[in-house]
Structures are given as C-alpha cells and as structure tokens.
Amino acid sequence: MDNDNKNVLKKQLLLLKIKLNNEIQDLKKRTNEIIPNENIANHRIVCKGIMYVNTKITIGWMKYRVRNEISYSK
C-alpha cells in the first residue's frame, strides 16, 4: 500500500472516529434526559402486597434479594 492510500485511509478513519464520538455524546445526553443522575438513597420501594422469597430488586447498581416474605412495607 503506498503513502497516498495510507493517507486516504487515515483520513477516513479519523472522520469515522469523530462521527462515532459525536454519536456517543448524543446517546449519553439522551440517556441523562431519560435517567437523570439522582441520589438512589432518596428513593423508596413500597410493597402493597407480599414480596416473596428470592424476589430480586434492582435499583441502578444496587441489588437486593428478598430472604423472608415481606408484606406491606417500605
């Protein structure tokens, strides 16, 4: 491959990198609009019935598995 072809390929790859970085930034903005970065500690789970053993609860990065039946609690 001669130098001209390498330069053309480098330019194409650079343009592709810029395009992909712009798309990543747009997706990050959209994600923050949908899921704002709030403090998880300010949220509650309300059980209006029975939460059975081995129920998995996931909030953000936190995970909890119910070990005993829980009914009507926060």
BELZILIN-V234837 format. One line per field, one symbol per residue. phi: phi as a letter, one per 40 degrees, with the letter a starting at -180 (. if undefined). Layout:
# BELZILIN-V234837
phi->???
This chain:
# BELZILIN-V234837
phi->.cccccccccccccccccccccccccccccccccbccbccccbbbbbbabbcdgcbbbbfccbabcbbdbbfab
